[in-house]
Structures are given as structure tokens and as C-alpha cells.
């Protein structure tokens, strides 16, 4: 009893209902890995629009296939992305102000050469100054007032810039004296554009070389949490896109990266959206033993957590006078998945007439029904062009979905629904740890997991006309034996009847024979 009964009267006691609501996790947070003009390196950064991507990572860049993939993702209905910028070399622009006050751009790249800095002393205090930084290419201006070079100051310049500035950092150790202040500008002149009133960064920024597989998936990066493994710093992601290493055509990622990506997605309950090789210009290239899905150069196993799409797509390139250019389809397809999730639910196949590829003008290969019929049994999801409908996603299988494999995870929506349930229940049952392992706990588990599954049933996620036909949650003395209890184990069994897409629609037509009048 929470209250000691010491005097005659009425005592109020609140009793827990045992309800611990399980909330479904996100379904379409998409991680992108690649090169960018600017921004933090090997740090998953969340963006929710392409405008935000432009602000943080510099927007479209011909040397960055990732920038185009992110744009196509948001164009097709995506609304949540994690960006991991990787670099191959590259330097950040620097600036040394008088009194050896060294500044460096917040990230590598030539973008830092456009920065300008102005210093103003604070009257009557020789330890404080005001620092203004402007990125002249974007117009973004940061102003930090009353900063100090004194280490134990609450406004210590190194700490202030590290935590509040997106443009600059202190390079090395801040000197004990404040930098020399700048002159006042002439009347009517912007001080951040005047060479006597502000100072420009040095022209020593470098974008580095084109990235390779080693910047994304080299085994040594795992312990450093870089490349693919930088996603260890992210709480959750659902889809993974690794666009080609370079643009234009010809910079495919290698088998090392494809294999590492599929394996990592299996560990994180995510799906890897696989791009076709640029050399696959005909459907026969995918079935050829030397160049196709079974070739040594492809190197990707039949993973249940990967889905391949073919062919590549063509869109207007804003950086090339809107002439058509070829791109990998992963960003656009991930956007279609996100759009389908929000409109219909994760149990709906992201394919069909509603799965239009927005902004896509052409496909590099216009597949026929017969060619589609050859690739579909091999678990290749085709992109098709139809009259009126336009360009659409016309397949929804995992790489494990080849007919010959007869996998239970043949269909993409079935696999993604299972991953969604797994992740939601994993996060929603953390409270169970260290609870007394007996029937009261088991009944609470059945109550809360059953409520979550019933909510999915009501939304139409499962087969069956009743909950009994659609799902079950079992946690009792049959699933958890006394030996399990002695070892501190509680076993929960959850089953569901998934909806499978109507991949083949057969319409039978019969002519009614005329009746002979007698």
C-alpha cells in the first residue's frame, strides 16, 4: 500500500491499468549516402525538404549524384531524409586574423572561400569582441556578441562557435588576446562586402576527389562509425539509398558497397533500394551470366531486405539548361514508397497506376510486356511507361522474391510490414525488462501487443474478416516455461496474416450459347 493507514477515514489509491500504448515507428525515413558541396561529414543529418538540404549541404552539384537523388525523393512525396556526406580528401578554407587568430570553415569544400569575417571590439572591455560571419554565396549571416578568448568565460569563442555556428570554427587553440578590430565602412557601404571593414577567407578550400567505395563501405570504417556505419548514430531509418559514385553515366557503386549495404539493412530492419548498373541497357543484360544478377561483378546476394529497380530514369537537369540526363532511380522510388505509406499504408505495394514517378520524362529502356515477364520472375522490379498513366513503378518484390526461391518474403510490402511490426514491438516492449515474470506480466503483454495489432487490423493491414483470422499474440505458460523463467526469459509469439499484392489479375470471359427454342 502506498499510504500508511494511521487514522480513521477515507484513503484514495490509484491503481495502474496496465495499459502501455505501443506507437508504430516511422516507415519511410530514407538515408542517403554520397558526396555534397558542404555540410557535416559522416554525421547523419535530418532534412525534411529539399530547401533544407540546399541550406545545409549546398543543393544540386554535378559531381554529386546524391544531390539529385535527394531532390527526386522529395519531388515524389518523400518528407524525411537522413543525409550522410562522405568525402575523398578535401580541405576546409582558412583565415588568420591579426594576433594569430585562426578560423576554419565548418566543413571542407570550396564553399568556405566565400566566407567573410568582421571583428568589432566591445568598449571598455579588452577581453570581449563581436564577431560577424557572412556566407556571401547564400547571404547567410551569423553574429556573435560579447565573445571572449578567456578559457573559463561563459562566452568562450571556441565553445560558442562549436555549438552555435554553422559556418566557422576556431582552428587549433584560441589565442589569449582578441583579434584586431576592423575599420568602420564608408557611409552607405555594407561592411561585409568592404575589404577594409571585413576580411575574406583564403582561397584554400578544396572539394576533394570523386568518392570511391572505400569512403562508403571499407571495413575499417565500421569501428569509426563512418560511411554506411555512420547510421549507427541515427535512431532509426527505414530505406537506404546509395546513388552512383559519380555523374554522368558510369560511376556505379561496387559489389563491396552493395553487399555491405544489404547486410547492414538486415541488421537495422531497413530496406536497401538497389540501383541497376549503368551497363544494363537491355533486359538481356540482367539475365546474362557474365553481366547480370548472377555475375561475379554484381556480387549482391538475394537479400530479403533489398529491392532492385530497372531501368534508369531521365529527368531535366537544372544545371544543364534542363536537358535530359540519366539518373539512378533509387531517390524517386524511395519517394514513391514514402508517398504510398502516407496515403495507403506500409502494407500497400508501392507500385501500380498510383505509383507514378513524378518529374520523370523518360526511361532509358522502354520495356515490353514480354520483357517485363522475363524480369519479374527474377525479382527485378520494372519501371514502365504507359499511355495516359505515364511512368510508374510496376513491380514490388524483394531480391529474395524470385519465383524459383519460393520465399515467404517474396513481396516488398509483406517484408516491410514485418519490419515495421518488429521495430515497433521492439521499442514498445522495453518496459517489460526487469518486470516480475509471471501471469500478471504476461496478461499486460497480451493486452498491449494485442491492442497494437488490432489497430493495424482495423486499418486494413491484415487478411481476414475478424481479428482471430488476422493475427494472434501469445504469451503464457506455454510460451514461457519454468526453465525460461529461471533464466530470466519471457517469450512472446506474434503472428499475422499479411496482405499480398494482386500481382496477376486473371479475367475469364465466356460466351453464352444461344438457347434453341423448341
Secondary structure as the mmCIF struct_conf table of DSSP 4:
data_model
#
loop_
_struct_conf.conf_type_id
_struct_conf.id
_struct_conf.beg_label_comp_id
_struct_conf.beg_label_asym_id
_struct_conf.beg_label_seq_id
_struct_conf.end_label_comp_id
_struct_conf.end_label_asym_id
_struct_conf.end_label_seq_id
BEND BEND1 UNK A 3 UNK A 3
BEND BEND2 UNK A 7 UNK A 9
HELX_LH_PP_P HELX_LH_PP_P1 UNK A 21 UNK A 26
BEND BEND3 UNK A 27 UNK A 27
STRN STRN1 UNK A 30 UNK A 34
BEND BEND4 UNK A 37 UNK A 39
STRN STRN2 UNK A 41 UNK A 41
BEND BEND5 UNK A 42 UNK A 42
STRN STRN3 UNK A 45 UNK A 47
BEND BEND6 UNK A 48 UNK A 49
HELX_RH_AL_P HELX_RH_AL_P1 UNK A 50 UNK A 57
BEND BEND7 UNK A 59 UNK A 59
TURN_TY1_P TURN_TY1_P1 UNK A 62 UNK A 63
HELX_RH_AL_P HELX_RH_AL_P2 UNK A 65 UNK A 75
TURN_TY1_P TURN_TY1_P2 UNK A 76 UNK A 77
STRN STRN4 UNK A 81 UNK A 85
STRN STRN5 UNK A 88 UNK A 88
BEND BEND8 UNK A 89 UNK A 89
STRN STRN6 UNK A 91 UNK A 92
STRN STRN7 UNK A 94 UNK A 97
TURN_TY1_P TURN_TY1_P3 UNK A 98 UNK A 100
STRN STRN8 UNK A 101 UNK A 105
BEND BEND9 UNK A 106 UNK A 108
STRN STRN9 UNK A 109 UNK A 109
HELX_RH_3T_P HELX_RH_3T_P1 UNK A 110 UNK A 114
STRN STRN10 UNK A 115 UNK A 121
HELX_LH_PP_P HELX_LH_PP_P2 UNK A 122 UNK A 122
TURN_TY1_P TURN_TY1_P4 UNK A 123 UNK A 124
TURN_TY1_P TURN_TY1_P5 UNK A 126 UNK A 127
STRN STRN11 UNK A 128 UNK A 135
TURN_TY1_P TURN_TY1_P6 UNK A 136 UNK A 138
STRN STRN12 UNK A 141 UNK A 148
BEND BEND10 UNK A 149 UNK A 149
TURN_TY1_P TURN_TY1_P7 UNK A 151 UNK A 152
BEND BEND11 UNK A 153 UNK A 153
TURN_TY1_P TURN_TY1_P8 UNK A 154 UNK A 155
STRN STRN13 UNK A 156 UNK A 156
HELX_RH_AL_P HELX_RH_AL_P3 UNK A 157 UNK A 164
BEND BEND12 UNK A 166 UNK A 167
STRN STRN14 UNK A 168 UNK A 170
BEND BEND13 UNK A 172 UNK A 173
BEND BEND14 UNK A 176 UNK A 177
HELX_LH_PP_P HELX_LH_PP_P3 UNK A 178 UNK A 186
TURN_TY1_P TURN_TY1_P9 UNK A 187 UNK A 188
HELX_RH_3T_P HELX_RH_3T_P2 UNK A 191 UNK A 193
TURN_TY1_P TURN_TY1_P10 UNK A 195 UNK A 197
BEND BEND15 UNK A 198 UNK A 198
STRN STRN15 UNK A 199 UNK A 200
HELX_LH_PP_P HELX_LH_PP_P4 UNK A 201 UNK A 202
BEND BEND16 UNK A 203 UNK A 203
STRN STRN16 UNK A 206 UNK A 206
STRN STRN17 UNK A 209 UNK A 209
HELX_LH_PP_P HELX_LH_PP_P5 UNK A 210 UNK A 211
TURN_TY1_P TURN_TY1_P11 UNK A 213 UNK A 213
HELX_RH_AL_P HELX_RH_AL_P4 UNK A 214 UNK A 217
TURN_TY1_P TURN_TY1_P12 UNK A 219 UNK A 220
HELX_RH_AL_P HELX_RH_AL_P5 UNK A 221 UNK A 224
TURN_TY1_P TURN_TY1_P13 UNK A 225 UNK A 225
HELX_RH_3T_P HELX_RH_3T_P3 UNK A 227 UNK A 233
BEND BEND17 UNK A 234 UNK A 235
BEND BEND18 UNK A 238 UNK A 238
STRN STRN18 UNK A 239 UNK A 241
BEND BEND19 UNK A 245 UNK A 245
STRN STRN19 UNK A 246 UNK A 246
TURN_TY1_P TURN_TY1_P14 UNK A 247 UNK A 250
STRN STRN20 UNK A 251 UNK A 251
HELX_RH_AL_P HELX_RH_AL_P6 UNK A 255 UNK A 268
TURN_TY1_P TURN_TY1_P15 UNK A 269 UNK A 269
STRN STRN21 UNK A 271 UNK A 275
HELX_LH_PP_P HELX_LH_PP_P6 UNK A 276 UNK A 277
TURN_TY1_P TURN_TY1_P16 UNK A 278 UNK A 279
BEND BEND20 UNK A 282 UNK A 282
TURN_TY1_P TURN_TY1_P17 UNK A 283 UNK A 283
HELX_RH_AL_P HELX_RH_AL_P7 UNK A 284 UNK A 287
TURN_TY1_P TURN_TY1_P18 UNK A 289 UNK A 291
BEND BEND21 UNK A 292 UNK A 292
TURN_TY1_P TURN_TY1_P19 UNK A 293 UNK A 294
BEND BEND22 UNK A 295 UNK A 295
TURN_TY1_P TURN_TY1_P20 UNK A 296 UNK A 298
TURN_TY1_P TURN_TY1_P21 UNK A 304 UNK A 305
STRN STRN22 UNK A 306 UNK A 310
BEND BEND23 UNK A 311 UNK A 311
STRN STRN23 UNK A 313 UNK A 317
HELX_RH_3T_P HELX_RH_3T_P4 UNK A 318 UNK A 320
TURN_TY1_P TURN_TY1_P22 UNK A 321 UNK A 322
STRN STRN24 UNK A 323 UNK A 327
BEND BEND24 UNK A 329 UNK A 329
HELX_RH_AL_P HELX_RH_AL_P8 UNK A 330 UNK A 343
TURN_TY1_P TURN_TY1_P23 UNK A 344 UNK A 344
TURN_TY1_P TURN_TY1_P24 UNK A 346 UNK A 347
BEND BEND25 UNK A 348 UNK A 348
BEND BEND26 UNK A 350 UNK A 350
BEND BEND27 UNK A 352 UNK A 352
TURN_TY1_P TURN_TY1_P25 UNK A 353 UNK A 354
STRN STRN25 UNK A 356 UNK A 356
TURN_TY1_P TURN_TY1_P26 UNK A 358 UNK A 359
STRN STRN26 UNK A 362 UNK A 363
BEND BEND28 UNK A 364 UNK A 365
HELX_RH_AL_P HELX_RH_AL_P9 UNK A 369 UNK A 376
TURN_TY1_P TURN_TY1_P27 UNK A 377 UNK A 379
STRN STRN27 UNK A 380 UNK A 386
TURN_TY1_P TURN_TY1_P28 UNK A 387 UNK A 389
STRN STRN28 UNK A 390 UNK A 394
STRN STRN29 UNK A 397 UNK A 397
HELX_RH_3T_P HELX_RH_3T_P5 UNK A 399 UNK A 401
HELX_RH_3T_P HELX_RH_3T_P6 UNK A 403 UNK A 405
TURN_TY1_P TURN_TY1_P29 UNK A 408 UNK A 409
STRN STRN30 UNK A 411 UNK A 411
HELX_RH_AL_P HELX_RH_AL_P10 UNK A 412 UNK A 428
TURN_TY1_P TURN_TY1_P30 UNK A 429 UNK A 429
HELX_RH_3T_P HELX_RH_3T_P7 UNK A 430 UNK A 432
TURN_TY1_P TURN_TY1_P31 UNK A 433 UNK A 434
BEND BEND29 UNK A 435 UNK A 435
BEND BEND30 UNK A 438 UNK A 438
HELX_RH_AL_P HELX_RH_AL_P11 UNK A 439 UNK A 458
TURN_TY1_P TURN_TY1_P32 UNK A 459 UNK A 460
STRN STRN31 UNK A 462 UNK A 462
BEND BEND31 UNK A 463 UNK A 466
HELX_RH_AL_P HELX_RH_AL_P12 UNK A 467 UNK A 470
STRN STRN32 UNK A 471 UNK A 474
BEND BEND32 UNK A 476 UNK A 476
TURN_TY1_P TURN_TY1_P33 UNK A 477 UNK A 479
BEND BEND33 UNK A 480 UNK A 480
HELX_RH_AL_P HELX_RH_AL_P13 UNK A 482 UNK A 486
TURN_TY1_P TURN_TY1_P34 UNK A 487 UNK A 488
STRN STRN33 UNK A 493 UNK A 496
STRN STRN34 UNK A 498 UNK A 498
HELX_LH_PP_P HELX_LH_PP_P7 UNK A 511 UNK A 517
#
